[in-house]
């Protein structure tokens, strides 16, 4: 971990951010909304299953704005940070959709 990561964690703890105790994990895409016929960027609503060591698998509803060509599919696993104390609080690496 570099100095910036350390500082970010201290600030998360000081502000009672639910991500202060986050651990590395992943989300499994369970279901997604369908893209509209038009639009360069669109909102995608997702049902996910958050999974991380020491954290029980937890269903999470969320959304992301993305391009239709990067639309997630059920069954995809995306890296994420998951709060150990509030597993519905997730920080998904949405950049992984573009790869």
Buried (B, 14 or more C-beta within 10 A) or exposed (E): EEEEEEEBBEEBEEEEBBBBBBBEBBBBBBEBBEBEEEEEEBEBEBBBBBBBEEBEEBEBEBEBEBBBEBBBEEEBBBBBBBBBEBBBBBBBEBEBBEE
